[in-house]
């Protein structure tokens, strides 16, 4: 499945990203809202036929997406927190794509805080984005070798898991999960891939694992 995260808190379910292959499943999930990180089809293509709940995205994403009927379209401002059903979201600009500018979300419910960025090359405001979080959910495109290119002064593409774990180590983040997995992980043997990623995390003091469809995590709140 295309990468997506469902944040559940006190009976509300907020879906982050809705790739094309989620289109037929949204009705069963019945999210109370959908939040979009960026406009690439594997993150927003599931909106093509419309949805029954409000959708939140940056102006850059709205300008690129071509969704079907949506009851409420909300423009997200970066670094301006907003609250949905008791869940606090703050969008941080990140580098990933020029054509589809992306954000990562710092998400807080009760005492639990995580950062979610499934496609990422770098975080300009990294210290503020990762300060005090319990969990980092990041980009699993590559384990050790980054997939990065430069367009002028802008870096685009995907930071490696190793790079992202370095960010976590530097900012004192103790747990990380990697989603949006690339060919290296998807075509590999699950046990071997998990051992590689866990070993990298152990070297830096970060409890690390690879995500899978249906993974559920409970954060103390």
N, C-alpha and C positions, 0 to 999 in steps of 0.2 A: 504494500500500500504506500501511497505518497505520505510523507511525514506529516503528522498532525499531533496535537497535544490537547487533551481534554482536562481542564482544571475544574475539579468538583469541590464545592464549599457550601455547606448548609443548604443542600437541596438544589443548588444552581450549578449548571454545567456550561462553562465558557470554552468554546472550541478555538484553538489557535491554529490557523491555516486550514485550508480546505482544498486540497489538490483535486485534479480532474477525476481521479478514481474514487473519490468520496461522494460524488454527486448522487449516486443511487442509494446512499446509506444515511444521508443527513436526516431524512424523515424519521428513521428509527432512533437516531441519537437524540433528537429534539433538543439541540443546544439552546440556551437562553440568549446567547449572543455568539458571534464569530469575530475573531480579531485576526487581522492579516499582517504577516511580516513583510511581504513584498509580492509583486504582481506576476512572478513567473507562474506558468500553468500548473506546475507541480505543487504550488502553494495556494493558488487562487482559482484554478480552473474549475473547481467544483461548484463555483457560483454561477456558471454559465447559464443554467436554466432557472436561476433564482433560488431564494431560500425564504423561510417564513419568519426569520428572526433578524434583529438589527445586525449590521456589519460595521466594524470599525477598521479603518485603514488610513494611512497617511494620504495627503493630497497627491503626492507623486504616484502612489499605487492606484488611487481612484482614476487618475488621468490615463493610466495604462490598461487597467482592467476593463472588460466589457461584460459585466454580469447581467443576468436576467433580473426579473422583478425582485426587489428587496424592500421591505416595509420602512426601513429607516437606514439611511447611509450617513455615518458619522465620520468626520474628519479628525484624525488623531494628530496632535501636535507633539513633536519630539520634546522630551524633557519636561512635559507638562502632564503630571499624573492624572489619571481618571479612575473612577471606581465603578465596577459592574457587579451588582448583587453582593456587595461586601468584599470583592476581590479588587485589589489595587494594582493597576498597570502603569508602568512608565516606559515609554518608548525611547530607546537610545539609538542614535544613528550608528550604523556599522558599515564597513566596507565589504562589498560582495559583488555588486553589479552596477554599471553605469546606466544601462537601459531600464533596469528595475531596481531603483534604490531601496535598500532594505533597512529594517530596524530589528533590534533585539529587544525583548521585553523583560523588564524586571517586574516580577509578579509577587505580590504579598497577600496572604490570607491569614488572619490572626497573627501568630508569631512565626509563621513559615514564610520564607522568601527564597525564590529561585530566579535564575536568569535563563532565558530561552532564546537561542539563536541557532537555528538548524542549518543556515547557510551563512558562512562568515569568513572573511579574510583578516579583519582586524576590528578592534573596538577603540575608537579615538578616546572616549571617556571611560577607559577600562576600570580605573580605580573606583569611580563612582558607581559604575554598573555592577561590579562584583563585590562591593564592600558588604560584609556581614551576611552574605547569602549562604544558605544551607546546601544548595544543589545548583550545579551548572549543567545545563542540557545543551550540547553543542553539536558541531558539524562532523559527521563521520565519513566524509568523502575519502580521506586517506589517513593511514595510521602514522607513518613517519615522514613522508615527503610531501610538503605543501604543494598545492596546485594553484599557483599564483602567477599573475601577469600584471604588467603595468600599462596603464593608459594615461599618458602624461605623468602627472604626479600621483595618480590614484592607483592603488593596488586592488585588483579584483580577483575573484576566484574563491579558493577554499584553503583556510589554514589547516595544517595537519592536526591530528589528535595530539601528537607530541607537543606542538606549539601551544595548543589550547590548555593542555595540562600545565605547561609552564606558566601561563597566565594565572591559572588556579593556584598554583604553588606560590607565586609572587603575591597574590592578594589574599592568601589564607583560606581559600576554599577547600573543603575537605572531601567533597564527594562530587563526582561527575558521571553523566550518562551521555553516550554519543548515539545520535540518531541520523537520519538522512544518509544512510551508509552507502558508500561507493562500491564499485566493482570488486575492489580488493577484499572487502569484508563479505559482500553478498555471495561471491563465487567461492569463498574459502570455506574451510571446515569450521563450524561454529566454535568448537572447543578450542581449536588452535588460535582463531582470531581473538576470542575472549581472553585467552592466556596472554597473548601479545599485549593487548590493551591494558589488562590488569597489571602486567609487569611494568609497563611504562608508568602507570599510576603509582605503583608501590615505590618506584624510584624517587618520586616527587612527593610522597606522603598524601596522595589523593586516592580515595576509594573509587575505583573506576569500573564501568561495565558498558557493554554494548546493548542498546535498546532492541526490542523486537515488537512486532505487532501484538497489541493487547497487553503490553507491560503495564503494571499498576504499581505506583509508588506512593507510600503514605508518609507525609512529612509532619512531624510533631507541630501542632498549632495551638 
